[in-house]
Amino acid sequence: MTLSVVPIGDIEAPDWDVVVRASPDGWVFALHGWQRLVTDVEAWGFEEHGFGLMEDGRLVAVCPLHYKPAARTAGSSGWGGSGPVIAGDLRGAARRRVFAEAVEHCIETSRRLGATRFDVTCSPVTRASLDAPWGVNPFALERLADTSLLSQVIALEPDQETLWMGLSKTARNLVRRTEKAGFKVESVDWRESLDTYYAIHTETYLRTGVSPHPRAYFEGIANRMSPSGASRLLALKSPGGEAVAFHNMALFGAGACYHTGCSRDIAQGDSVGYLLMWEAIKAAKSAGALWFDCGLIFPGATDSKQKGLTLFKTRFGGEPHRAFRSEEVFDYSVAEAEKGSGEAPGHTAPHATRLAILAFARRWLRRARRWS
């Protein structure tokens, strides 16, 4: 049967999200509201190119896709990883066919827009990632370059005492020390805490030499994601009741992750972050999550920031999981060759012609694989 492409603008938000919530590929960054959040941040300059795939009048897949003209990059999604989300009842060859078609449409759209690169990532705590046979990147099977990294993931099924003992001795000591000093963690309302969060976010980023994100990004999280429970905000409060750090947790189905965070420069330093992270892990378990993604780790890193992040995240237990990422890099001459160069009507430079032939061959192989 033939699959037809439908732009996201022609798909009702509830219909889109029904597919996401029932799919093993589903994640927070695939939800309809997240796609709107990304394009609402005007400073980022993303264009919306998300789409769905229809078959026999039924929506069988949705796929976030954004393009940033200023950088000439396309991504699924432009901010936060997703990739194609396939209807949950499709299995085996039927699933592979729809998945391949979605990836191919992403690549063809990216090339048509003039992108120099298409990136796709997905969370390590989706059912599809957790069940991936032998940890094989599904995008690599579609002949995209495998750029996967590692993420520290904690299984939350054990009881709280077992999880506590999974922390390193150093982490447990720092949690106890912070509690004894009078700090505590509370779940707070995103919208009510937005001003304070953004002030501390700005302070944190400037302190570490990084440009703060636009306020509109966090407004989107507070207004679009928090009401549905897809984002939950925890505040670390000083003995005097002042919020000095935040942990923004993404929640979807059986998965949770440390999404964003920030902290003031206080005398207790980084040690207070251990209590905040531990309470976030407990909150994820209480919310019904079975897996908690602490975030990317970098074993063997020489960069001091990456080393510090890796040490912090691995002190809470868990195991490294593959965080699937892939990319397709386009030579601009390929796109020009497919349209015809400006040298003369119907004429392309020899190098561009060879690249166009290679691009055609790769697309043909992708399509042939769907029916194998």
NORGI-V316038 format. One record per residue. N is the residue number from 0. RES is the residue in one letter. SS is DSSP state (hx for helix, st for strand, lp for the rest). PSI is psi in radians with two decimals (none if undefined). D_CENTER is the distance of its C-alpha to the mean C-alpha in Angstrom with 2 decimals. Layout:
# NORGI-V316038
N|RES|SS|PSI|D_CENTER + N|RES|SS|PSI|D_CENTER
This chain:
# NORGI-V316038
0|M|lp|2.67|31.32 + 1|T|lp|2.39|29.79 + 2|L|lp|2.38|26.25 + 3|S|st|2.53|26.10 + 4|V|st|2.33|23.32 + 5|V|st|2.17|22.95 + 6|P|st|2.63|21.21 + 7|I|hx|-0.55|18.85 + 8|G|hx|-0.34|21.69 + 9|D|hx|0.14|23.98 + 10|I|lp|2.20|21.94 + 11|E|lp|2.48|22.49 + 12|A|hx|-0.80|19.57 + 13|P|hx|-0.64|20.93 + 14|D|hx|-0.71|21.30 + 15|W|hx|-0.86|17.73 + 16|D|hx|-0.46|16.47 + 17|V|hx|-0.74|19.12 + 18|V|hx|-0.79|17.57 + 19|V|hx|-0.78|14.05 + 20|R|hx|-0.39|15.73 + 21|A|hx|-0.01|18.03 + 22|S|lp|2.54|15.86 + 23|P|lp|-0.27|14.81 + 24|D|lp|-0.12|11.64 + 25|G|lp|2.46|10.98 + 26|W|lp|2.88|8.14 + 27|V|hx|-0.78|8.01 + 28|F|hx|0.03|5.88 + 29|A|hx|-0.22|8.55 + 30|L|lp|2.64|11.37 + 31|H|hx|-0.74|14.06 + 32|G|hx|-0.58|14.19 + 33|W|hx|-0.63|10.72 + 34|Q|hx|-0.69|11.96 + 35|R|hx|-0.65|15.06 + 36|L|hx|-0.79|13.59 + 37|V|hx|-0.79|12.12 + 38|T|hx|-0.31|15.57 + 39|D|hx|-0.41|17.50 + 40|V|lp|1.60|16.81 + 41|E|hx|-0.58|19.75 + 42|A|hx|-0.44|19.55 + 43|W|hx|-0.51|16.43 + 44|G|lp|0.63|18.39 + 45|F|st|2.48|15.95 + 46|E|st|2.53|17.72 + 47|E|st|2.14|16.68 + 48|H|lp|0.37|17.12 + 49|G|lp|2.75|15.26 + 50|F|st|2.91|17.62 + 51|G|st|2.85|18.87 + 52|L|st|2.23|21.26 + 53|M|st|2.51|24.55 + 54|E|st|2.15|27.14 + 55|D|lp|0.69|30.48 + 56|G|lp|0.14|29.45 + 57|R|st|2.42|26.44 + 58|L|st|1.92|22.74 + 59|V|st|-0.11|21.42 + 60|A|st|2.64|17.90 + 61|V|st|2.66|15.51 + 62|C|st|2.01|13.05 + 63|P|lp|2.50|11.05 + 64|L|lp|2.14|12.46 + 65|H|st|2.64|13.20 + 66|Y|st|2.37|15.81 + 67|K|st|1.73|16.84 + 68|P|lp|-0.66|20.58 + 69|A|lp|-0.58|21.27 + 70|A|lp|-0.17|19.16 + 71|R|lp|0.77|19.69 + 72|T|st|2.55|16.13 + 73|A|st|2.63|14.20 + 74|G|st|2.70|10.58 + 75|S|st|1.67|8.73 + 76|S|lp|-3.06|7.60 + 77|G|lp|-0.49|9.29 + 78|W|lp|1.88|7.10 + 79|G|lp|2.31|3.38 + 80|G|lp|2.58|2.76 + 81|S|lp|-1.29|5.65 + 82|G|lp|-3.11|9.00 + 83|P|st|2.46|12.32 + 84|V|st|1.96|12.99 + 85|I|st|2.46|16.56 + 86|A|lp|2.37|19.21 + 87|G|lp|-0.38|19.68 + 88|D|lp|-0.02|23.33 + 89|L|lp|2.32|22.99 + 90|R|lp|2.87|23.71 + 91|G|hx|-2.30|24.88 + 92|A|hx|-0.62|26.05 + 93|A|hx|-0.76|25.22 + 94|R|hx|-0.79|21.51 + 95|R|hx|-0.67|21.54 + 96|R|hx|-0.80|23.42 + 97|V|hx|-0.72|21.08 + 98|F|hx|-0.83|17.94 + 99|A|hx|-0.70|19.93 + 100|E|hx|-0.70|21.06 + 101|A|hx|-0.78|17.63 + 102|V|hx|-0.77|16.55 + 103|E|hx|-0.70|19.99 + 104|H|hx|-0.66|19.78 + 105|C|hx|-0.79|16.61 + 106|I|hx|-0.80|18.63 + 107|E|hx|-0.69|21.81 + 108|T|hx|-0.76|20.45 + 109|S|hx|-0.76|18.90 + 110|R|hx|-0.75|22.27 + 111|R|hx|-0.62|24.25 + 112|L|hx|-0.22|22.59 + 113|G|lp|0.33|23.52 + 114|A|lp|2.55|20.16 + 115|T|lp|-0.24|20.69 + 116|R|st|2.51|17.30 + 117|F|st|2.21|14.60 + 118|D|st|2.50|11.21 + 119|V|st|2.36|8.88 + 120|T|st|2.79|6.19 + 121|C|lp|2.67|5.53 + 122|S|lp|2.48|5.61 + 123|P|lp|-0.09|9.18 + 124|V|lp|0.30|10.50 + 125|T|lp|2.75|10.60 + 126|R|hx|-0.65|14.26 + 127|A|hx|-0.73|13.92 + 128|S|hx|-0.78|12.36 + 129|L|hx|-0.54|14.95 + 130|D|lp|0.05|17.68 + 131|A|lp|2.11|17.15 + 132|P|hx|2.17|20.76 + 133|W|hx|0.36|21.46 + 134|G|hx|0.47|17.85 + 135|V|lp|2.26|18.09 + 136|N|lp|2.04|15.13 + 137|P|lp|-0.47|15.61 + 138|F|lp|-0.50|14.83 + 139|A|hx|-0.51|17.56 + 140|L|hx|-0.31|19.91 + 141|E|hx|0.29|19.51 + 142|R|lp|0.44|20.73 + 143|L|lp|2.65|17.72 + 144|A|st|2.32|17.81 + 145|D|st|2.00|16.00 + 146|T|lp|0.51|14.24 + 147|S|lp|2.64|12.58 + 148|L|st|-2.95|12.59 + 149|L|st|2.53|13.41 + 150|S|st|2.51|12.01 + 151|Q|st|2.04|14.61 + 152|V|st|2.32|14.57 + 153|I|st|2.24|17.48 + 154|A|st|2.16|19.21 + 155|L|lp|0.07|20.45 + 156|E|lp|-0.65|23.24 + 157|P|lp|2.82|25.97 + 158|D|lp|2.95|27.93 + 159|Q|hx|-0.66|27.34 + 160|E|hx|-0.70|30.13 + 161|T|hx|-0.71|28.72 + 162|L|hx|-0.71|25.32 + 163|W|hx|-0.76|27.32 + 164|M|hx|-0.25|29.27 + 165|G|hx|-0.30|26.14 + 166|L|lp|2.64|25.62 + 167|S|lp|2.80|27.54 + 168|K|hx|-0.70|30.93 + 169|T|hx|-0.79|29.88 + 170|A|hx|-0.76|26.95 + 171|R|hx|-0.71|29.32 + 172|N|hx|-0.70|31.95 + 173|L|hx|-0.62|29.72 + 174|V|hx|-0.85|28.56 + 175|R|hx|-0.74|32.26 + 176|R|hx|-0.73|33.38 + 177|T|hx|-0.70|31.01 + 178|E|hx|-0.76|32.13 + 179|K|hx|-0.48|35.76 + 180|A|lp|-0.09|35.36 + 181|G|lp|0.11|34.69 + 182|F|lp|2.63|30.97 + 183|K|st|2.81|29.16 + 184|V|st|2.35|25.78 + 185|E|st|2.57|25.55 + 186|S|st|2.23|23.13 + 187|V|st|2.79|23.49 + 188|D|lp|2.25|23.01 + 189|W|hx|-0.85|20.18 + 190|R|hx|-0.66|22.44 + 191|E|hx|-0.45|25.42 + 192|S|hx|0.03|23.66 + 193|L|hx|-0.81|21.87 + 194|D|hx|-0.81|24.68 + 195|T|hx|-0.74|24.87 + 196|Y|hx|-0.83|21.15 + 197|Y|hx|-0.59|21.06 + 198|A|hx|-0.76|24.29 + 199|I|hx|-0.63|23.04 + 200|H|hx|-0.83|19.72 + 201|T|hx|-0.79|21.98 + 202|E|hx|-0.78|24.36 + 203|T|hx|-0.83|21.82 + 204|Y|hx|-0.73|20.38 + 205|L|hx|-0.62|23.92 + 206|R|hx|-0.59|25.18 + 207|T|lp|0.15|22.80 + 208|G|lp|0.43|23.47 + 209|V|lp|2.51|20.20 + 210|S|lp|2.28|20.22 + 211|P|lp|2.65|18.93 + 212|H|lp|2.73|16.29 + 213|P|lp|2.52|18.16 + 214|R|hx|-0.56|19.35 + 215|A|hx|-0.50|18.30 + 216|Y|hx|-0.86|14.60 + 217|F|hx|-0.51|15.66 + 218|E|hx|-0.69|18.23 + 219|G|hx|-0.73|15.69 + 220|I|hx|-0.79|13.93 + 221|A|hx|-0.72|17.52 + 222|N|hx|-0.53|18.93 + 223|R|hx|-0.61|16.44 + 224|M|hx|-0.66|14.20 + 225|S|hx|-0.74|16.64 + 226|P|hx|-0.54|19.56 + 227|S|hx|-0.08|17.99 + 228|G|lp|0.07|16.93 + 229|A|lp|-0.29|13.15 + 230|S|st|2.33|13.36 + 231|R|st|2.33|16.20 + 232|L|st|2.24|17.84 + 233|L|st|2.40|20.14 + 234|A|st|2.35|22.78 + 235|L|st|2.12|24.87 + 236|K|st|2.46|28.37 + 237|S|lp|2.96|31.31 + 238|P|lp|-0.44|34.71 + 239|G|lp|0.00|35.67 + 240|G|lp|0.14|32.86 + 241|E|lp|2.36|30.86 + 242|A|st|2.15|27.06 + 243|V|st|-0.14|26.32 + 244|A|st|2.70|22.65 + 245|F|st|2.61|19.63 + 246|H|st|2.02|16.70 + 247|N|st|1.99|14.03 + 248|M|st|2.30|12.61 + 249|A|st|2.40|10.11 + 250|L|st|2.30|12.10 + 251|F|st|2.09|12.12 + 252|G|lp|-2.19|14.97 + 253|A|lp|0.10|15.64 + 254|G|st|2.62|12.42 + 255|A|st|2.71|11.75 + 256|C|st|2.69|9.96 + 257|Y|st|1.84|11.16 + 258|H|st|-1.10|9.01 + 259|T|st|2.84|11.74 + 260|G|st|2.86|15.42 + 261|C|st|2.82|18.71 + 262|S|st|2.64|22.36 + 263|R|lp|2.80|25.84 + 264|D|lp|1.67|28.02 + 265|I|lp|2.92|30.36 + 266|A|lp|-0.58|33.08 + 267|Q|lp|-0.19|31.31 + 268|G|hx|-2.59|28.64 + 269|D|hx|-0.22|25.50 + 270|S|hx|-0.53|27.20 + 271|V|hx|-0.39|26.38 + 272|G|hx|-0.40|22.66 + 273|Y|hx|-0.69|23.57 + 274|L|hx|-0.74|24.92 + 275|L|hx|-0.74|21.92 + 276|M|hx|-0.74|19.51 + 277|W|hx|-0.75|22.06 + 278|E|hx|-0.56|22.47 + 279|A|hx|-0.71|18.75 + 280|I|hx|-0.77|18.90 + 281|K|hx|-0.71|22.05 + 282|A|hx|-0.67|20.65 + 283|A|hx|-0.75|17.79 + 284|K|hx|-0.77|20.58 + 285|S|hx|-0.51|22.82 + 286|A|lp|-0.06|20.33 + 287|G|lp|0.03|20.43 + 288|A|lp|2.55|17.28 + 289|L|lp|-0.23|18.16 + 290|W|st|2.45|15.37 + 291|F|st|2.10|13.97 + 292|D|st|1.95|11.30 + 293|C|st|-0.31|12.90 + 294|G|st|3.08|10.47 + 295|L|st|2.49|11.30 + 296|I|st|2.78|15.05 + 297|F|lp|1.29|17.48 + 298|P|lp|2.37|20.70 + 299|G|lp|0.13|23.58 + 300|A|lp|2.54|22.13 + 301|T|lp|-0.36|24.94 + 302|D|lp|2.28|23.10 + 303|S|hx|-0.65|24.10 + 304|K|hx|-0.79|20.87 + 305|Q|hx|-0.66|18.85 + 306|K|hx|-0.76|21.77 + 307|G|hx|-0.75|21.83 + 308|L|hx|-0.72|18.19 + 309|T|hx|-0.77|18.67 + 310|L|hx|-0.80|21.93 + 311|F|hx|-0.89|20.69 + 312|K|hx|-0.59|17.82 + 313|T|hx|-0.15|20.08 + 314|R|lp|-0.06|22.88 + 315|F|lp|0.21|21.44 + 316|G|lp|-2.82|21.93 + 317|G|lp|-3.00|19.69 + 318|E|st|2.68|19.08 + 319|P|st|2.35|16.90 + 320|H|st|2.72|14.61 + 321|R|st|2.31|13.23 + 322|A|st|1.76|9.56 + 323|F|lp|2.25|10.00 + 324|R|st|2.56|9.81 + 325|S|st|2.86|12.55 + 326|E|st|2.72|14.35 + 327|E|st|2.11|17.54 + 328|V|st|2.26|19.78 + 329|F|lp|2.32|22.50 + 330|D|lp|2.17|25.95 + 331|Y|hx|-0.52|27.07 + 332|S|hx|-0.42|30.43 + 333|V|hx|-0.84|29.01 + 334|A|hx|-0.70|28.11 + 335|E|hx|-0.69|31.49 + 336|A|hx|-0.66|33.29 + 337|E|hx|-0.48|31.98 + 338|K|hx|-0.31|33.23 + 339|G|lp|2.28|36.36 + 340|S|lp|2.93|37.11 + 341|G|lp|0.04|39.29 + 342|E|lp|-0.77|42.05 + 343|A|lp|2.63|43.89 + 344|P|lp|2.23|43.25 + 345|G|lp|0.11|41.82 + 346|H|lp|2.41|41.72 + 347|T|lp|2.63|38.83 + 348|A|lp|2.60|39.09 + 349|P|hx|-0.76|39.46 + 350|H|hx|-0.76|36.32 + 351|A|hx|-0.65|34.23 + 352|T|hx|-0.77|35.93 + 353|R|hx|-0.74|35.06 + 354|L|hx|-0.66|31.38 + 355|A|hx|-0.70|31.51 + 356|I|hx|-0.74|33.18 + 357|L|hx|-0.73|30.54 + 358|A|hx|-0.74|27.78 + 359|F|hx|-0.74|29.85 + 360|A|hx|-0.70|30.39 + 361|R|hx|-0.72|26.71 + 362|R|hx|-0.69|26.11 + 363|W|hx|-0.70|29.20 + 364|L|hx|-0.69|28.07 + 365|R|hx|-0.80|24.75 + 366|R|hx|-0.69|26.80 + 367|A|hx|-0.61|29.44 + 368|R|hx|-0.51|27.06 + 369|R|hx|-0.51|26.15 + 370|W|lp|0.08|29.77 + 371|S|lp|none|30.43
